[in-house]
Amino acid sequence: MAPPPLSKFEGQAPVKGLRAWAAAYAKAINSNDKTYKSAASTLTRNGLTVMPQVDGSDVGFYYPGPVPLTPTKVATSGNRSIVSTCTWTKGFVQNRKTKLPAQKRLIEGVSYTMVRDGASWKVDTLNSSKSACASVSVKGVGW
C-alpha cells in the first residue's frame, strides 16, 4: 500500500515542482555543489543566483533525503505561485562522518515563489514566513 500524501496539495503542479527542487537541492548539497548547477533544472535564473546566498549554510552537511516540507497553502495567479510551507530547516541535515543530526530540529514557515517555465514550475525565491507550524506534521523521507 502506498503511503498517504504528505499534504492535500501534492497533486498541484507548483508543489510537484517544489518537491523536485527539494530533492535536487539535497543532492546538490550532498555532492558539494556550491553553485547549485546540478539543481538548475528546478530553479529560475533568479533562483540559481540567490540560492547560494540564502541556503549556503547547508554546504558541507549530508541530506539523508529531500528537504522535508509540508505545503499549507498554494496561491496561484497566472505563471506565479506562492507555496506556503512548514519546512524542516535545521536538524534534518547530518554530519557527513557521524550521520548524526548536525543541528537541533527546527520547523519554520517558508514561502516559496514558484514560476512556470514551459511545463515546469521552478523555485524563484524563498523567504521566511509567519506560518504557524506547531500543529503541522513535517516528515523526513529518506532516499
TORPA-4810 file (N, C-alpha, C, O; in nm, 3 decimals):
<nodes>
NODE_1_0.084_-0.117_0.000_0.000_0.000_0.000_0.090_0.125_0.000_0.187_0.132_0.075_M
NODE_2_0.055_0.220_-0.083_0.132_0.345_-0.093_0.109_0.430_0.032_0.000_0.430_0.088_A
NODE_3_0.214_0.503_0.075_0.194_0.591_0.190_0.099_0.705_0.155_0.086_0.740_0.037_P
NODE_4_0.033_0.762_0.255_-0.058_0.874_0.227_0.021_0.995_0.178_0.139_1.009_0.209_P
NODE_5_-0.043_1.083_0.102_0.027_1.204_0.057_0.069_1.289_0.176_0.005_1.286_0.281_P
NODE_6_0.177_1.364_0.160_0.228_1.447_0.268_0.140_1.569_0.294_0.144_1.625_0.404_L
NODE_7_0.061_1.609_0.195_-0.033_1.720_0.214_-0.144_1.707_0.111_-0.134_1.628_0.017_S
NODE_8_-0.251_1.785_0.129_-0.361_1.782_0.033_-0.326_1.854_-0.096_-0.405_1.852_-0.191_K
NODE_9_-0.210_1.915_-0.103_-0.169_1.993_-0.221_-0.075_1.917_-0.314_-0.031_1.972_-0.414_F
NODE_10_-0.043_1.793_-0.282_0.060_1.719_-0.356_0.031_1.706_-0.505_0.125_1.695_-0.584_E
NODE_11_-0.094_1.705_-0.546_-0.128_1.691_-0.687_-0.114_1.819_-0.769_-0.123_1.815_-0.891_G
NODE_12_-0.091_1.932_-0.703_-0.082_2.059_-0.774_0.058_2.076_-0.835_0.159_2.044_-0.773_Q
NODE_13_0.061_2.126_-0.958_0.187_2.138_-1.033_0.294_2.220_-0.959_0.410_2.178_-0.959_A
NODE_14_0.262_2.334_-0.897_0.367_2.407_-0.826_0.429_2.326_-0.712_0.549_2.337_-0.686_P
NODE_15_0.349_2.245_-0.644_0.401_2.161_-0.536_0.488_2.050_-0.593_0.591_2.016_-0.535_V
NODE_16_0.449_1.994_-0.706_0.534_1.893_-0.771_0.669_1.954_-0.808_0.773_1.890_-0.792_K
NODE_17_0.668_2.078_-0.857_0.793_2.147_-0.888_0.876_2.172_-0.763_0.999_2.159_-0.766_G
NODE_18_0.810_2.207_-0.653_0.880_2.230_-0.527_0.941_2.100_-0.476_1.053_2.100_-0.426_L
NODE_19_0.869_1.990_-0.487_0.923_1.860_-0.445_1.045_1.822_-0.530_1.141_1.766_-0.478_R
NODE_20_1.040_1.852_-0.660_1.156_1.824_-0.746_1.276_1.906_-0.699_1.388_1.855_-0.695_A
NODE_21_1.252_2.033_-0.665_1.360_2.117_-0.612_1.414_2.060_-0.481_1.535_2.056_-0.462_W
NODE_22_1.326_2.017_-0.390_1.368_1.966_-0.259_1.465_1.849_-0.274_1.560_1.838_-0.198_A
NODE_23_1.440_1.763_-0.372_1.531_1.651_-0.397_1.659_1.698_-0.464_1.769_1.657_-0.425_A
NODE_24_1.647_1.784_-0.565_1.765_1.832_-0.638_1.857_1.915_-0.547_1.979_1.903_-0.555_A
NODE_25_1.798_1.998_-0.462_1.877_2.079_-0.369_1.956_1.988_-0.275_2.076_2.008_-0.255_Y
NODE_26_1.889_1.889_-0.216_1.957_1.799_-0.123_2.070_1.724_-0.192_2.178_1.707_-0.135_A
NODE_27_2.047_1.680_-0.315_2.153_1.611_-0.389_2.269_1.705_-0.422_2.384_1.663_-0.422_K
NODE_28_2.239_1.832_-0.450_2.345_1.930_-0.475_2.432_1.947_-0.350_2.554_1.952_-0.359_A
NODE_29_2.368_1.957_-0.234_2.442_1.969_-0.108_2.528_1.844_-0.088_2.645_1.854_-0.051_I
NODE_30_2.469_1.727_-0.111_2.542_1.602_-0.089_2.663_1.588_-0.181_2.760_1.521_-0.146_N
NODE_31_2.658_1.650_-0.298_2.771_1.642_-0.392_2.863_1.765_-0.381_2.950_1.785_-0.466_S
NODE_32_2.842_1.846_-0.276_2.922_1.968_-0.254_2.916_2.065_-0.371_3.013_2.133_-0.401_N
NODE_33_2.801_2.071_-0.436_2.780_2.164_-0.548_2.742_2.301_-0.491_2.624_2.329_-0.472_D
NODE_34_2.840_2.383_-0.465_2.818_2.514_-0.401_2.752_2.615_-0.494_2.708_2.720_-0.449_K
NODE_35_2.745_2.584_-0.623_2.681_2.674_-0.720_2.538_2.630_-0.751_2.463_2.705_-0.814_T
NODE_36_2.500_2.511_-0.706_2.366_2.454_-0.728_2.335_2.431_-0.875_2.218_2.420_-0.912_Y
NODE_37_2.437_2.423_-0.958_2.414_2.399_-1.101_2.346_2.264_-1.125_2.270_2.249_-1.221_K
NODE_38_2.374_2.166_-1.039_2.310_2.035_-1.056_2.160_2.042_-1.027_2.086_1.950_-1.063_S
NODE_39_2.115_2.149_-0.962_1.972_2.168_-0.933_1.910_2.271_-1.027_1.795_2.311_-1.007_A
NODE_40_1.985_2.315_-1.128_1.941_2.426_-1.215_1.808_2.399_-1.284_1.733_2.494_-1.310_A
NODE_41_1.777_2.275_-1.314_1.652_2.246_-1.383_1.530_2.272_-1.296_1.417_2.274_-1.346_S
NODE_42_1.550_2.293_-1.165_1.439_2.319_-1.073_1.436_2.463_-1.024_1.353_2.500_-0.941_T
NODE_43_1.526_2.546_-1.078_1.539_2.685_-1.035_1.527_2.780_-1.154_1.572_2.747_-1.264_L
NODE_44_1.467_2.896_-1.132_1.471_3.001_-1.234_1.613_3.058_-1.235_1.696_3.023_-1.151_T
NODE_45_1.641_3.145_-1.330_1.772_3.211_-1.333_1.794_3.287_-1.202_1.902_3.282_-1.144_R
NODE_46_1.690_3.357_-1.155_1.700_3.427_-1.027_1.723_3.329_-0.913_1.806_3.354_-0.825_N
NODE_47_1.650_3.219_-0.913_1.666_3.118_-0.808_1.808_3.065_-0.801_1.862_3.045_-0.693_G
NODE_48_1.868_3.042_-0.916_2.005_2.993_-0.922_2.102_3.097_-0.867_2.205_3.063_-0.810_L
NODE_49_2.070_3.224_-0.885_2.155_3.333_-0.835_2.144_3.348_-0.683_2.244_3.367_-0.615_T
NODE_50_2.021_3.340_-0.630_2.002_3.366_-0.487_2.024_3.245_-0.398_2.050_3.261_-0.279_V
NODE_51_2.015_3.124_-0.452_2.024_3.004_-0.368_2.153_2.997_-0.286_2.145_2.967_-0.167_M
NODE_52_2.271_3.023_-0.342_2.392_3.017_-0.258_2.391_3.119_-0.144_2.449_3.094_-0.039_P
NODE_53_2.327_3.233_-0.164_2.321_3.335_-0.060_2.221_3.298_0.049_2.243_3.327_0.167_Q
NODE_54_2.113_3.234_0.010_2.006_3.201_0.104_2.037_3.075_0.182_2.018_3.071_0.304_V
NODE_55_2.083_2.972_0.114_2.097_2.840_0.177_2.239_2.788_0.184_2.260_2.668_0.197_D
NODE_56_2.336_2.874_0.177_2.475_2.830_0.179_2.517_2.762_0.308_2.621_2.694_0.310_G
NODE_57_2.440_2.777_0.415_2.479_2.719_0.544_2.471_2.566_0.545_2.526_2.504_0.636_S
NODE_58_2.404_2.505_0.449_2.394_2.359_0.445_2.514_2.293_0.379_2.534_2.172_0.394_D
NODE_59_2.595_2.371_0.307_2.710_2.314_0.237_2.802_2.248_0.340_2.834_2.306_0.444_V
NODE_60_2.844_2.126_0.309_2.931_2.051_0.398_2.858_1.946_0.479_2.920_1.858_0.538_G
NODE_61_2.726_1.954_0.482_2.646_1.855_0.553_2.594_1.750_0.454_2.623_1.755_0.335_F
NODE_62_2.517_1.654_0.507_2.461_1.547_0.424_2.310_1.543_0.445_2.262_1.543_0.558_Y
NODE_63_2.235_1.539_0.336_2.090_1.523_0.341_2.057_1.375_0.321_2.092_1.318_0.218_Y
NODE_64_1.990_1.311_0.417_1.952_1.170_0.401_1.829_1.151_0.312_1.785_1.038_0.291_P
NODE_65_1.776_1.260_0.260_1.659_1.258_0.171_1.630_1.401_0.127_1.703_1.493_0.163_G
NODE_66_1.524_1.420_0.051_1.486_1.556_0.007_1.456_1.647_0.126_1.424_1.600_0.235_P
NODE_67_1.466_1.777_0.105_1.432_1.875_0.209_1.289_1.847_0.255_1.197_1.851_0.174_V
NODE_68_1.269_1.818_0.384_1.134_1.790_0.433_1.051_1.919_0.445_1.093_2.016_0.508_P
NODE_69_0.935_1.916_0.385_0.845_2.031_0.393_0.702_1.984_0.373_0.677_1.884_0.306_L
NODE_70_0.609_2.058_0.433_0.467_2.029_0.417_0.398_2.156_0.367_0.393_2.255_0.440_T
NODE_71_0.345_2.154_0.245_0.270_2.270_0.196_0.144_2.291_0.280_0.073_2.195_0.313_P
NODE_72_0.117_2.417_0.314_-0.003_2.450_0.392_-0.100_2.538_0.314_-0.217_2.550_0.350_T
NODE_73_-0.051_2.599_0.205_-0.135_2.684_0.122_-0.066_2.702_-0.013_0.056_2.712_-0.020_K
NODE_74_-0.147_2.706_-0.119_-0.095_2.732_-0.253_-0.183_2.840_-0.315_-0.304_2.824_-0.326_V
NODE_75_-0.121_2.950_-0.356_-0.194_3.061_-0.420_-0.130_3.085_-0.556_-0.016_3.131_-0.565_A
NODE_76_-0.205_3.055_-0.662_-0.152_3.066_-0.798_-0.226_3.174_-0.874_-0.349_3.183_-0.869_T
NODE_77_-0.149_3.255_-0.946_-0.205_3.357_-1.034_-0.119_3.360_-1.160_-0.003_3.402_-1.156_S
NODE_78_-0.177_3.315_-1.270_-0.101_3.311_-1.395_0.017_3.218_-1.386_0.002_3.100_-1.352_G
NODE_79_0.136_3.270_-1.416_0.258_3.189_-1.416_0.334_3.194_-1.285_0.449_3.148_-1.279_N
NODE_80_0.274_3.248_-1.180_0.340_3.256_-1.049_0.254_3.187_-0.943_0.131_3.190_-0.949_R
NODE_81_0.321_3.126_-0.849_0.251_3.061_-0.740_0.332_3.080_-0.612_0.455_3.070_-0.613_S
NODE_82_0.263_3.108_-0.504_0.327_3.114_-0.372_0.286_2.987_-0.299_0.167_2.963_-0.275_I
NODE_83_0.384_2.906_-0.263_0.359_2.784_-0.188_0.406_2.809_-0.045_0.526_2.817_-0.019_V
NODE_84_0.311_2.822_0.046_0.343_2.839_0.188_0.366_2.701_0.248_0.289_2.608_0.223_S
NODE_85_0.472_2.689_0.326_0.507_2.558_0.381_0.551_2.569_0.526_0.579_2.677_0.578_T
NODE_86_0.554_2.455_0.588_0.630_2.436_0.711_0.747_2.348_0.669_0.728_2.235_0.622_C
NODE_87_0.868_2.400_0.685_0.988_2.334_0.634_1.081_2.300_0.750_1.101_2.380_0.841_T
NODE_88_1.137_2.180_0.745_1.233_2.134_0.844_1.366_2.199_0.807_1.442_2.144_0.728_W
NODE_89_1.393_2.317_0.865_1.508_2.398_0.823_1.638_2.362_0.893_1.746_2.387_0.839_T
NODE_90_1.631_2.303_1.010_1.752_2.261_1.082_1.725_2.126_1.148_1.613_2.095_1.187_K
NODE_91_1.831_2.046_1.158_1.820_1.919_1.227_1.794_1.799_1.139_1.802_1.686_1.186_G
NODE_92_1.763_1.821_1.010_1.749_1.708_0.918_1.884_1.675_0.855_1.917_1.558_0.835_F
NODE_93_1.962_1.780_0.825_2.095_1.755_0.768_2.181_1.686_0.873_2.166_1.706_0.993_V
NODE_94_2.273_1.605_0.823_2.357_1.525_0.911_2.504_1.561_0.894_2.546_1.610_0.789_Q
NODE_95_2.580_1.535_0.999_2.725_1.541_0.991_2.768_1.431_0.895_2.726_1.316_0.910_N
NODE_96_2.850_1.463_0.797_2.889_1.365_0.695_2.957_1.242_0.755_2.936_1.131_0.706_R
NODE_97_3.037_1.260_0.858_3.112_1.148_0.915_3.029_1.064_1.010_3.029_0.941_1.002_K
NODE_98_2.957_1.130_1.101_2.885_1.057_1.205_2.744_1.016_1.163_2.686_0.924_1.221_T
NODE_99_2.689_1.085_1.063_2.550_1.066_1.019_2.450_1.101_1.129_2.334_1.059_1.124_K
NODE_100_2.494_1.179_1.227_2.404_1.229_1.331_2.354_1.367_1.290_2.421_1.437_1.214_L
NODE_101_2.236_1.407_1.340_2.186_1.541_1.306_2.290_1.647_1.341_2.350_1.644_1.449_P
NODE_102_2.309_1.741_1.250_2.411_1.845_1.268_2.361_1.962_1.353_2.440_2.041_1.404_A
NODE_103_2.230_1.972_1.369_2.171_2.082_1.446_2.046_2.030_1.517_1.997_1.921_1.489_Q
NODE_104_1.997_2.111_1.609_1.870_2.080_1.676_1.756_2.100_1.577_1.759_2.192_1.495_K
NODE_105_1.656_2.013_1.584_1.541_2.018_1.493_1.467_2.152_1.504_1.437_2.200_1.614_R
NODE_106_1.439_2.211_1.387_1.364_2.335_1.381_1.272_2.331_1.259_1.318_2.311_1.147_L
NODE_107_1.143_2.350_1.283_1.044_2.359_1.175_1.002_2.505_1.167_0.961_2.564_1.267_I
NODE_108_1.013_2.564_1.048_0.980_2.705_1.029_0.890_2.724_0.909_0.887_2.642_0.817_E
NODE_109_0.817_2.834_0.911_0.738_2.872_0.795_0.829_2.926_0.686_0.912_3.014_0.711_G
NODE_110_0.815_2.874_0.565_0.891_2.921_0.450_0.794_2.932_0.332_0.718_2.839_0.304_V
NODE_111_0.798_3.046_0.263_0.718_3.065_0.142_0.810_3.057_0.022_0.913_3.124_0.016_S
NODE_112_0.771_2.975_-0.073_0.847_2.957_-0.197_0.768_3.021_-0.311_0.651_2.989_-0.331_Y
NODE_113_0.832_3.110_-0.385_0.770_3.165_-0.505_0.811_3.075_-0.620_0.929_3.059_-0.650_T
NODE_114_0.710_3.017_-0.684_0.732_2.927_-0.796_0.692_2.999_-0.924_0.593_3.073_-0.926_M
NODE_115_0.768_2.979_-1.031_0.739_3.041_-1.160_0.729_2.930_-1.264_0.814_2.841_-1.271_V
NODE_116_0.623_2.938_-1.345_0.605_2.838_-1.451_0.701_2.872_-1.566_0.705_2.984_-1.615_R
NODE_117_0.777_2.771_-1.607_0.870_2.783_-1.719_0.836_2.670_-1.815_0.883_2.557_-1.799_D
NODE_118_0.754_2.701_-1.915_0.705_2.595_-2.003_0.612_2.505_-1.925_0.512_2.551_-1.869_G
NODE_119_0.644_2.376_-1.920_0.561_2.281_-1.847_0.607_2.263_-1.703_0.541_2.194_-1.625_A
NODE_120_0.718_2.325_-1.666_0.776_2.306_-1.532_0.751_2.426_-1.442_0.742_2.539_-1.487_S
NODE_121_0.739_2.398_-1.314_0.734_2.502_-1.211_0.867_2.500_-1.139_0.913_2.395_-1.093_W
NODE_122_0.930_2.619_-1.128_1.064_2.629_-1.071_1.066_2.727_-0.954_0.987_2.822_-0.949_K
NODE_123_1.157_2.703_-0.860_1.173_2.793_-0.746_1.242_2.920_-0.793_1.347_2.916_-0.856_V
NODE_124_1.179_3.035_-0.761_1.236_3.165_-0.795_1.294_3.232_-0.671_1.405_3.286_-0.675_D
NODE_125_1.220_3.229_-0.561_1.268_3.284_-0.434_1.213_3.199_-0.320_1.118_3.124_-0.337_T
NODE_126_1.275_3.214_-0.204_1.221_3.155_-0.082_1.246_3.253_0.031_1.350_3.318_0.038_L
NODE_127_1.147_3.262_0.119_1.153_3.359_0.228_1.091_3.300_0.354_1.000_3.218_0.347_N
NODE_128_1.142_3.342_0.468_1.079_3.305_0.595_0.939_3.362_0.595_0.914_3.469_0.540_S
NODE_129_0.848_3.290_0.659_0.710_3.338_0.667_0.660_3.323_0.810_0.727_3.264_0.895_S
NODE_130_0.545_3.376_0.835_0.485_3.372_0.968_0.392_3.252_0.984_0.311_3.248_1.077_K
NODE_131_0.402_3.154_0.894_0.314_3.037_0.902_0.326_2.972_1.039_0.436_2.954_1.092_S
NODE_132_0.212_2.937_1.096_0.209_2.866_1.223_0.233_2.717_1.195_0.153_2.653_1.127_A
NODE_133_0.342_2.665_1.247_0.379_2.527_1.213_0.371_2.430_1.330_0.400_2.311_1.313_C
NODE_134_0.332_2.476_1.448_0.332_2.390_1.567_0.245_2.266_1.549_0.280_2.160_1.600_A
NODE_135_0.134_2.277_1.478_0.043_2.164_1.463_0.056_2.095_1.327_-0.025_2.008_1.293_S
NODE_136_0.157_2.133_1.249_0.175_2.076_1.114_0.279_1.965_1.119_0.389_1.984_1.171_V
NODE_137_0.244_1.849_1.066_0.336_1.736_1.059_0.432_1.754_0.941_0.389_1.770_0.827_S
NODE_138_0.562_1.752_0.970_0.664_1.760_0.866_0.749_1.634_0.879_0.816_1.615_0.981_V
NODE_139_0.746_1.550_0.777_0.815_1.421_0.783_0.935_1.419_0.690_0.928_1.464_0.576_K
NODE_140_1.044_1.366_0.742_1.161_1.343_0.659_1.145_1.210_0.586_1.107_1.110_0.647_G
NODE_141_1.174_1.210_0.458_1.166_1.090_0.376_1.306_1.060_0.325_1.369_1.148_0.266_V
NODE_142_1.354_0.939_0.345_1.489_0.904_0.300_1.493_0.872_0.152_1.391_0.857_0.086_G
NODE_143_1.615_0.863_0.104_1.635_0.829_-0.037_1.587_0.688_-0.061_1.594_0.639_-0.174_W
</nodes>
